[in-house]
Amino acid sequence: MNLPDPNASSFREGLAEPLEELREAWEITGESGQPGETTPALLVETFQQLYEAMQRTEASILANMDTEPSGNLATPSDVSELGEYALEMFEQACHWAKHLKLPDVFERLQAFTISMALWVAGHDGQLLTLEPVVDALAEAANSTGESEELFSLYEAMTEIMTATSPMIARDLETVNPGRPWRLLNLNRAIVATRTHQPDIMEEAFSTLAEQLPNDAPGFFTQGMEQMDLLNYPPQVREVMDRYYRKWNVNRSLH
């Protein structure tokens, strides 16, 4: 999956067609939507407002980079709030794309969901909502096979992890296996393995072990099983074997 550029112009241009297709498909069905539900027709309007807000934010930050800071500077908090609002919109739009059976529209919306998270990260904001982003990243990983695309996806995951709100990254809800922070760490390590790049694997595995120590033994055990099933190259197997021994074999000896 090729990710759109994370800027207002790219969003305005790239989302025009899929959102219009979403609206037209909805109108054909004659559905009115549930009470309190944002319909595709309303989403088209609210996305226009989103582009304008993004553009104002970009202009504010750019202007204040060239001049003395003023009171009109868009703050990281502003970026975070706008990102949270935008991700809610993308979640609703993806819901409608699935409901109306528009797989191409859904895939495009998922790509822009990831780019929205990267826009927040690139403008010093924090991601206050992670679930729709993690879902989109998982979809992208499942449809990506080329090494270069996997590396780009890994970089996006890394940037998104760095921009995630500390409240989420504290990972206090450890009883929930489906929590987005856990899935993001695990999926990032899987994508790193699929790149076949040992240095990337080292980075991802080290982070995984630090962030999810209770999940690390199981992850590396399953990873070793995959080494045999999918015939990974020796340099990939060596890294996985080393972490497997550290988190399983060596621990069991003490």
KOLVEXMAR-423827 format. One record per residue (C-alpha): residue number from 1; residue in one letter; x negated, y, z negated. Coordinates in nm, 2 decimals. Each point is the difference from the previous one (the first is absolute). Example, Ala and Ser with C-alpha at 12.3 -4.5 7.8 and 13.67 -1.06 7.14 Angstrom:
+-----+----+--------+--------+--------+
:   i : aa :      X :      Y :      Z :
+-----+----+--------+--------+--------+
:   1 :  a :  -1.23 :  -0.45 :  -0.78 :
:   2 :  s :  -0.14 :   0.34 :   0.07 :
+-----+----+--------+--------+--------+
// end
This chain:
+-----+----+--------+--------+--------+
:   i : aa :      X :      Y :      Z :
+-----+----+--------+--------+--------+
:   1 :  m :   0.00 :   0.00 :   0.00 :
:   2 :  n :  -0.14 :   0.34 :   0.10 :
:   3 :  l :   0.08 :   0.25 :  -0.27 :
:   4 :  p :   0.12 :   0.35 :   0.11 :
:   5 :  d :  -0.21 :   0.30 :  -0.09 :
:   6 :  p :   0.10 :   0.13 :  -0.35 :
:   7 :  n :   0.11 :   0.35 :   0.10 :
:   8 :  a :   0.33 :   0.18 :   0.05 :
:   9 :  s :  -0.03 :   0.03 :   0.38 :
:  10 :  s :  -0.06 :  -0.38 :   0.04 :
:  11 :  f :   0.30 :  -0.07 :  -0.22 :
:  12 :  r :   0.23 :   0.24 :   0.19 :
:  13 :  e :  -0.11 :  -0.14 :   0.34 :
:  14 :  g :  -0.02 :  -0.37 :  -0.09 :
:  15 :  l :   0.32 :  -0.03 :  -0.20 :
:  16 :  a :   0.23 :   0.18 :   0.24 :
:  17 :  e :   0.08 :  -0.30 :   0.22 :
:  18 :  p :   0.04 :  -0.27 :  -0.27 :
:  19 :  l :   0.22 :   0.22 :  -0.22 :
:  20 :  e :   0.22 :   0.09 :   0.29 :
:  21 :  e :   0.03 :  -0.36 :   0.09 :
:  22 :  l :   0.09 :  -0.07 :  -0.36 :
:  23 :  r :   0.27 :   0.27 :   0.00 :
:  24 :  e :   0.15 :  -0.12 :   0.34 :
:  25 :  a :   0.01 :  -0.36 :  -0.12 :
:  26 :  w :   0.18 :   0.10 :  -0.32 :
:  27 :  e :   0.25 :   0.22 :   0.19 :
:  28 :  i :   0.09 :  -0.30 :   0.23 :
:  29 :  t :   0.08 :  -0.21 :  -0.30 :
:  30 :  g :   0.24 :   0.26 :  -0.14 :
:  31 :  e :  -0.12 :  -0.06 :  -0.35 :
:  32 :  s :   0.04 :   0.28 :  -0.24 :
:  33 :  g :  -0.25 :  -0.11 :  -0.27 :
:  34 :  q :   0.06 :  -0.06 :  -0.37 :
:  35 :  p :   0.07 :   0.29 :  -0.24 :
:  36 :  g :  -0.32 :   0.17 :  -0.08 :
:  37 :  e :  -0.18 :  -0.17 :   0.28 :
:  38 :  t :  -0.21 :   0.20 :   0.25 :
:  39 :  t :   0.12 :  -0.08 :   0.35 :
:  40 :  p :  -0.22 :   0.00 :   0.30 :
:  41 :  a :   0.16 :   0.32 :   0.12 :
:  42 :  l :  -0.10 :   0.17 :  -0.32 :
:  43 :  l :  -0.34 :  -0.15 :   0.01 :
:  44 :  v :  -0.07 :   0.16 :   0.33 :
:  45 :  e :   0.07 :   0.34 :  -0.15 :
:  46 :  t :  -0.20 :  -0.07 :  -0.32 :
:  47 :  f :  -0.30 :  -0.12 :   0.19 :
:  48 :  q :  -0.01 :   0.33 :   0.19 :
:  49 :  q :  -0.01 :   0.17 :  -0.34 :
:  50 :  l :  -0.28 :  -0.23 :  -0.10 :
:  51 :  y :  -0.21 :   0.09 :   0.30 :
:  52 :  e :   0.04 :   0.37 :  -0.08 :
:  53 :  a :  -0.10 :  -0.05 :  -0.36 :
:  54 :  m :  -0.30 :  -0.20 :   0.10 :
:  55 :  q :  -0.10 :   0.27 :   0.25 :
:  56 :  r :   0.03 :   0.27 :  -0.26 :
:  57 :  t :  -0.21 :  -0.20 :  -0.24 :
:  58 :  e :  -0.27 :  -0.06 :   0.26 :
:  59 :  a :  -0.01 :   0.37 :   0.10 :
:  60 :  s :  -0.01 :   0.11 :  -0.37 :
:  61 :  i :  -0.30 :  -0.23 :  -0.08 :
:  62 :  l :  -0.18 :   0.10 :   0.32 :
:  63 :  a :   0.05 :   0.37 :  -0.06 :
:  64 :  n :  -0.12 :  -0.02 :  -0.35 :
:  65 :  m :  -0.32 :  -0.18 :   0.11 :
:  66 :  d :  -0.09 :   0.30 :   0.21 :
:  67 :  t :   0.09 :   0.28 :  -0.24 :
:  68 :  e :   0.01 :   0.07 :  -0.37 :
:  69 :  p :   0.26 :  -0.23 :  -0.17 :
:  70 :  s :   0.34 :   0.15 :  -0.04 :
:  71 :  g :   0.31 :  -0.08 :  -0.19 :
:  72 :  n :   0.16 :  -0.15 :   0.31 :
:  73 :  l :  -0.24 :  -0.29 :   0.01 :
:  74 :  a :   0.17 :  -0.34 :   0.02 :
:  75 :  t :  -0.11 :  -0.19 :  -0.31 :
:  76 :  p :  -0.08 :  -0.38 :  -0.03 :
:  77 :  s :   0.32 :  -0.02 :  -0.20 :
:  78 :  d :   0.20 :   0.15 :   0.29 :
:  79 :  v :  -0.16 :  -0.26 :   0.23 :
:  80 :  s :   0.09 :  -0.28 :  -0.24 :
:  81 :  e :   0.36 :   0.10 :  -0.03 :
:  82 :  l :   0.04 :   0.05 :   0.38 :
:  83 :  g :  -0.16 :  -0.35 :   0.05 :
:  84 :  e :   0.24 :  -0.16 :  -0.24 :
:  85 :  y :   0.30 :   0.16 :   0.17 :
:  86 :  a :  -0.13 :  -0.10 :   0.34 :
:  87 :  l :  -0.06 :  -0.37 :  -0.10 :
:  88 :  e :   0.36 :  -0.02 :  -0.13 :
:  89 :  m :   0.11 :   0.12 :   0.35 :
:  90 :  f :  -0.21 :  -0.26 :   0.17 :
:  91 :  e :   0.14 :  -0.27 :  -0.22 :
:  92 :  q :   0.35 :   0.10 :   0.09 :
:  93 :  a :  -0.08 :   0.02 :   0.37 :
:  94 :  c :  -0.17 :  -0.35 :  -0.01 :
:  95 :  h :   0.31 :  -0.13 :  -0.18 :
:  96 :  w :   0.22 :   0.12 :   0.29 :
:  97 :  a :  -0.24 :  -0.13 :   0.26 :
:  98 :  k :   0.02 :  -0.35 :  -0.15 :
:  99 :  h :   0.38 :   0.03 :  -0.05 :
: 100 :  l :   0.05 :   0.10 :   0.37 :
: 101 :  k :  -0.24 :  -0.26 :   0.12 :
: 102 :  l :  -0.25 :   0.23 :   0.16 :
: 103 :  p :  -0.34 :  -0.17 :  -0.05 :
: 104 :  d :  -0.20 :   0.24 :   0.22 :
: 105 :  v :   0.14 :   0.30 :  -0.19 :
: 106 :  f :  -0.07 :  -0.18 :  -0.33 :
: 107 :  e :  -0.36 :  -0.06 :   0.10 :
: 108 :  r :  -0.05 :   0.36 :   0.10 :
: 109 :  l :   0.15 :   0.13 :  -0.33 :
: 110 :  q :  -0.23 :  -0.24 :  -0.19 :
: 111 :  a :  -0.31 :   0.14 :   0.17 :
: 112 :  f :   0.11 :   0.36 :  -0.09 :
: 113 :  t :   0.07 :  -0.11 :  -0.35 :
: 114 :  i :  -0.37 :  -0.09 :  -0.04 :
: 115 :  s :  -0.11 :   0.32 :   0.17 :
: 116 :  m :   0.22 :   0.20 :  -0.24 :
: 117 :  a :  -0.19 :  -0.15 :  -0.29 :
: 118 :  l :  -0.32 :   0.09 :   0.18 :
: 119 :  w :   0.12 :   0.35 :   0.05 :
: 120 :  v :   0.06 :   0.03 :  -0.38 :
: 121 :  a :  -0.34 :  -0.14 :  -0.07 :
: 122 :  g :  -0.17 :   0.23 :   0.25 :
: 123 :  h :   0.15 :   0.31 :  -0.16 :
: 124 :  d :  -0.11 :  -0.09 :  -0.35 :
: 125 :  g :   0.35 :  -0.13 :  -0.11 :
: 126 :  q :   0.08 :  -0.30 :  -0.20 :
: 127 :  l :   0.23 :  -0.28 :   0.10 :
: 128 :  l :   0.29 :  -0.02 :  -0.25 :
: 129 :  t :   0.19 :  -0.26 :   0.20 :
: 130 :  l :  -0.20 :  -0.31 :   0.12 :
: 131 :  e :   0.25 :  -0.27 :   0.09 :
: 132 :  p :   0.10 :   0.11 :   0.36 :
: 133 :  v :  -0.37 :   0.06 :   0.08 :
: 134 :  v :  -0.10 :  -0.34 :  -0.12 :
: 135 :  d :   0.28 :  -0.17 :   0.19 :
: 136 :  a :  -0.11 :   0.19 :   0.32 :
: 137 :  l :  -0.36 :  -0.10 :  -0.06 :
: 138 :  a :   0.10 :  -0.37 :  -0.04 :
: 139 :  e :   0.19 :   0.02 :   0.33 :
: 140 :  a :  -0.29 :   0.16 :   0.17 :
: 141 :  a :  -0.24 :  -0.27 :  -0.13 :
: 142 :  n :   0.22 :  -0.28 :   0.12 :
: 143 :  s :   0.01 :   0.14 :   0.35 :
: 144 :  t :  -0.37 :   0.09 :   0.02 :
: 145 :  g :  -0.27 :  -0.24 :   0.12 :
: 146 :  e :  -0.28 :   0.21 :   0.16 :
: 147 :  s :  -0.30 :   0.06 :  -0.22 :
: 148 :  e :  -0.01 :   0.37 :   0.08 :
: 149 :  e :   0.37 :   0.05 :  -0.09 :
: 150 :  l :  -0.05 :  -0.20 :  -0.32 :
: 151 :  f :  -0.28 :   0.22 :  -0.10 :
: 152 :  s :   0.21 :   0.31 :   0.07 :
: 153 :  l :   0.28 :  -0.15 :  -0.21 :
: 154 :  y :  -0.25 :  -0.08 :  -0.28 :
: 155 :  e :  -0.12 :   0.36 :   0.00 :
: 156 :  a :   0.36 :   0.12 :  -0.02 :
: 157 :  m :   0.07 :  -0.23 :  -0.29 :
: 158 :  t :  -0.31 :   0.13 :  -0.18 :
: 159 :  e :   0.10 :   0.36 :   0.05 :
: 160 :  i :   0.35 :  -0.07 :  -0.12 :
: 161 :  m :  -0.12 :  -0.18 :  -0.31 :
: 162 :  t :  -0.22 :   0.30 :  -0.09 :
: 163 :  a :   0.29 :   0.24 :   0.04 :
: 164 :  t :   0.24 :  -0.22 :  -0.21 :
: 165 :  s :   0.13 :   0.17 :  -0.31 :
: 166 :  p :  -0.19 :  -0.10 :  -0.31 :
: 167 :  m :   0.33 :  -0.10 :  -0.16 :
: 168 :  i :   0.04 :  -0.27 :   0.26 :
: 169 :  a :  -0.36 :  -0.10 :   0.01 :
: 170 :  r :   0.00 :  -0.06 :  -0.38 :
: 171 :  d :   0.21 :  -0.31 :   0.09 :
: 172 :  l :   0.18 :  -0.03 :  -0.33 :
: 173 :  e :   0.28 :  -0.21 :   0.14 :
: 174 :  t :  -0.21 :  -0.32 :   0.03 :
: 175 :  v :   0.29 :  -0.24 :  -0.04 :
: 176 :  n :   0.14 :   0.10 :   0.34 :
: 177 :  p :  -0.19 :  -0.19 :   0.28 :
: 178 :  g :   0.16 :   0.20 :   0.27 :
: 179 :  r :  -0.12 :   0.34 :  -0.13 :
: 180 :  p :  -0.14 :   0.21 :   0.29 :
: 181 :  w :  -0.34 :   0.07 :  -0.16 :
: 182 :  r :  -0.07 :  -0.37 :  -0.04 :
: 183 :  l :   0.11 :  -0.08 :   0.36 :
: 184 :  l :  -0.21 :   0.29 :   0.14 :
: 185 :  n :  -0.31 :  -0.13 :  -0.17 :
: 186 :  l :   0.06 :  -0.36 :   0.11 :
: 187 :  n :   0.09 :   0.09 :   0.36 :
: 188 :  r :  -0.30 :   0.23 :   0.02 :
: 189 :  a :  -0.23 :  -0.29 :  -0.10 :
: 190 :  i :   0.17 :  -0.23 :   0.26 :
: 191 :  v :  -0.05 :   0.26 :   0.27 :
: 192 :  a :  -0.36 :   0.04 :  -0.10 :
: 193 :  t :  -0.05 :  -0.38 :   0.04 :
: 194 :  r :   0.16 :   0.01 :   0.34 :
: 195 :  t :  -0.25 :   0.27 :   0.12 :
: 196 :  h :  -0.28 :  -0.26 :  -0.05 :
: 197 :  q :  -0.22 :   0.28 :  -0.13 :
: 198 :  p :  -0.18 :  -0.11 :  -0.32 :
: 199 :  d :  -0.06 :   0.36 :  -0.13 :
: 200 :  i :   0.37 :   0.08 :   0.03 :
: 201 :  m :   0.09 :  -0.33 :  -0.18 :
: 202 :  e :  -0.24 :   0.08 :  -0.28 :
: 203 :  e :   0.16 :   0.34 :  -0.05 :
: 204 :  a :   0.36 :  -0.13 :   0.01 :
: 205 :  f :  -0.08 :  -0.30 :  -0.22 :
: 206 :  s :  -0.18 :   0.21 :  -0.26 :
: 207 :  t :   0.30 :   0.23 :  -0.02 :
: 208 :  l :   0.25 :  -0.28 :  -0.02 :
: 209 :  a :  -0.19 :  -0.17 :  -0.28 :
: 210 :  e :  -0.01 :   0.33 :  -0.19 :
: 211 :  q :   0.36 :   0.10 :   0.06 :
: 212 :  l :   0.16 :  -0.35 :  -0.02 :
: 213 :  p :  -0.22 :  -0.22 :  -0.22 :
: 214 :  n :   0.29 :  -0.24 :  -0.07 :
: 215 :  d :   0.06 :  -0.05 :   0.37 :
: 216 :  a :  -0.36 :  -0.03 :   0.11 :
: 217 :  p :  -0.05 :  -0.37 :  -0.07 :
: 218 :  g :   0.30 :  -0.10 :   0.19 :
: 219 :  f :  -0.08 :   0.23 :   0.29 :
: 220 :  f :  -0.35 :  -0.14 :   0.04 :
: 221 :  t :   0.12 :  -0.36 :  -0.03 :
: 222 :  q :   0.25 :   0.05 :   0.28 :
: 223 :  g :  -0.26 :   0.19 :   0.19 :
: 224 :  m :  -0.23 :  -0.31 :   0.00 :
: 225 :  e :   0.28 :  -0.21 :   0.12 :
: 226 :  q :   0.05 :   0.23 :   0.29 :
: 227 :  m :  -0.37 :  -0.01 :   0.09 :
: 228 :  d :   0.04 :  -0.37 :   0.08 :
: 229 :  l :   0.34 :   0.03 :   0.17 :
: 230 :  l :  -0.09 :   0.29 :   0.23 :
: 231 :  n :  -0.36 :  -0.08 :   0.05 :
: 232 :  y :  -0.14 :   0.33 :  -0.11 :
: 233 :  p :  -0.36 :   0.08 :   0.10 :
: 234 :  p :  -0.29 :  -0.07 :  -0.24 :
: 235 :  q :  -0.06 :   0.36 :  -0.11 :
: 236 :  v :   0.37 :   0.03 :  -0.10 :
: 237 :  r :   0.00 :  -0.33 :  -0.18 :
: 238 :  e :  -0.31 :   0.10 :  -0.20 :
: 239 :  v :   0.17 :   0.30 :  -0.15 :
: 240 :  m :   0.32 :  -0.18 :  -0.08 :
: 241 :  d :  -0.19 :  -0.29 :  -0.15 :
: 242 :  r :  -0.21 :   0.23 :  -0.22 :
: 243 :  y :   0.31 :   0.17 :  -0.15 :
: 244 :  y :   0.18 :  -0.33 :  -0.03 :
: 245 :  r :  -0.29 :  -0.14 :  -0.21 :
: 246 :  k :  -0.02 :   0.31 :  -0.21 :
: 247 :  w :   0.37 :   0.01 :  -0.08 :
: 248 :  n :   0.07 :  -0.38 :  -0.02 :
: 249 :  v :  -0.29 :  -0.24 :  -0.02 :
: 250 :  n :  -0.23 :   0.21 :  -0.22 :
: 251 :  r :   0.28 :   0.11 :  -0.23 :
: 252 :  s :   0.11 :  -0.36 :  -0.05 :
: 253 :  l :  -0.35 :  -0.09 :  -0.12 :
: 254 :  h :   0.02 :   0.24 :  -0.29 :
+-----+----+--------+--------+--------+
// end
